[in-house]
Amino acid sequence: MKTLAKNILGNGPEEDRIILNTYTGVSYSSITANLRNLYLLSKHVRQQRMIAKFSKIKSVNIEFNELVARIRLDH
């Protein structure tokens, strides 16, 4: 899973790099920490505290509709 995500994020054009991950059981922190072109990571989680320490996360949303609205607003 991590290799697949890294390949997708590393090979696509910059304008196509939006990550929508609603499954919190997988850690992407080691993948996203090394991506130079990643400028926005919006996350849908149940517990905001667990990801507050990651600087590349721009927004944290508990409700899925709020996450979609935030991504639309930013783009």
C-alpha positions in Angstrom: 0.0 0.0 0.0 2.8 2.5 0.9 4.7 1.7 -2.3 1.6 2.2 -4.4 0.8 5.5 -2.7 4.4 6.7 -3.2 4.4 5.8 -6.9 1.1 7.5 -7.5 2.1 10.7 -5.6 5.6 10.8 -7.1 4.8 10.2 -10.7 1.7 12.4 -11.4 1.7 16.0 -12.4 1.6 18.6 -9.7 -1.9 19.8 -10.5 -3.3 16.2 -9.9 -1.9 15.8 -6.4 -4.9 15.8 -4.1 -4.9 13.1 -1.5 -8.2 11.9 -0.1 -7.6 9.3 2.6 -10.5 8.4 4.8 -9.0 5.3 6.4 -7.0 6.2 9.5 -5.7 2.7 10.1 -2.7 3.2 7.7 0.1 5.6 8.4 1.1 7.8 5.5 3.3 10.1 7.6 6.6 8.6 6.4 5.5 8.8 2.8 4.2 12.4 2.9 7.2 13.7 4.9 9.5 13.1 2.0 7.4 14.4 -0.9 8.6 17.8 -2.1 5.6 18.6 -4.2 2.9 17.9 -1.6 1.5 21.2 -0.4 -1.9 20.2 0.9 -3.1 17.2 2.8 -6.6 17.3 4.1 -7.5 14.5 6.4 -10.8 12.9 7.6 -10.2 11.5 11.0 -12.1 10.7 14.2 -9.4 12.0 16.5 -7.7 15.2 15.6 -5.0 14.9 18.2 -3.3 11.9 16.5 -2.2 13.9 13.4 -1.8 17.4 14.8 2.0 17.0 14.9 2.3 16.6 11.1 3.1 20.0 9.5 1.9 19.1 6.0 -1.6 18.6 7.1 -3.6 21.8 6.2 -7.0 20.8 7.5 -8.5 18.1 9.7 -12.2 17.3 9.2 -14.3 15.0 11.3 -17.3 15.1 8.9 -16.8 13.8 5.3 -19.0 16.6 3.8 -16.8 19.2 5.6 -13.7 17.6 4.0 -15.2 17.7 0.5 -16.2 21.4 1.0 -12.7 22.3 2.3 -11.0 20.7 -0.8 -13.4 22.5 -3.1 -12.8 25.8 -1.4 -9.0 25.4 -1.6 -9.0 24.5 -5.2 
